[in-house]
């Protein structure tokens, strides 16, 4: 019998109780500058665990202060950050769900105001900071941060170490899944794409060199993450820039096996985010799922699909038809924190999911 949306998924020694995953979604809800989780994070993430999602992933969580997108971004660059996140993971686990963290570095897309304030570059006297990038040129039109440094070898080594130390802190905080964010135009994606990377050293030029940093980061996280817990990597399958020498689905397929060799247990397949000229598809149902299918056929790693998943029937079909191993649901989880419980009820699978005792009279 084929798997369905409510079949547990075991990766290494960790069982995810169903295939519904809360996609990482920035909340921009920390006190400006400190990166510490607040009651908002506990309620936001905790309510999705109450709502039945098998795996609940945090928003992009910065591995160093320069790795934030905005001053209100979540961080995990100190023990204080791990301590602030511990109540969040404890509550998620208490619901019988799996807490996961997305480890991230914004690179050149950092030092911006949050979207509610316009996503405009912050100047130093406004709390802005120096950002890091693989190259000197800036692929985002006229919105360049006030100070961006082309990374040297020490900067690159420091970033790998920052991911490694943040993974250790995430483990201390109680997370069971660690995801490396290498998508959406942030630092690791900037290294992957020739649109943003014009280096001529061991981290630029050839496919092997441009993928070196994400492979090193994945291996570093895997080295400190327990053998019985999985590591994910989120990638942008394509830059959506067909008229340029850019990152393509074929590149992602080629990279996926290398990431598995570096220790990735699941490839989380998204797309885009690197350049304002990207040609985004119409955004209909499952609009990015074909990319996940391509990756799934090319690697032994599990694959998560994201993009336009809005109904339980849709998510269930992805699993039943072997298109993906996880249905990673973003915006619909903002509209409906109880997406998984409602999907089980609508699909006639209410006996396959355990609602909280407080809600059993309804579900």
Secondary structure, DSSP 8 states (H G I E B T S, - for coil): ----TTS-EEETTEEESSSEEE-------S-TTT----HHHHHHHHHHHHTT-SEEEEEEEESSGGG-SSTT--B-SSHHHHHHHHHHHHHHHHTT-EEEEEEE--GGG-SB--GGGT--B--GGGT---EEESSSS-SSTT---S-EEE--HHHHHHHHHHHHHHHHHHHHHT-SEEEEEE-TTSHHHHHH-TTT----STTSSSHHHHTHHHHHHHHHHHHHS-TTS-EEEEEES--S-TTSS---HHHHHHHHHHHHHHT-SEEEEE---S-TT-------TTTTHHHHHHHHHH-SSEEEEESS--SHHHHHHHHHTTS-SEEEE-HHHHH-TTHHHHHHHHTT-GGGS---GGGTTT-
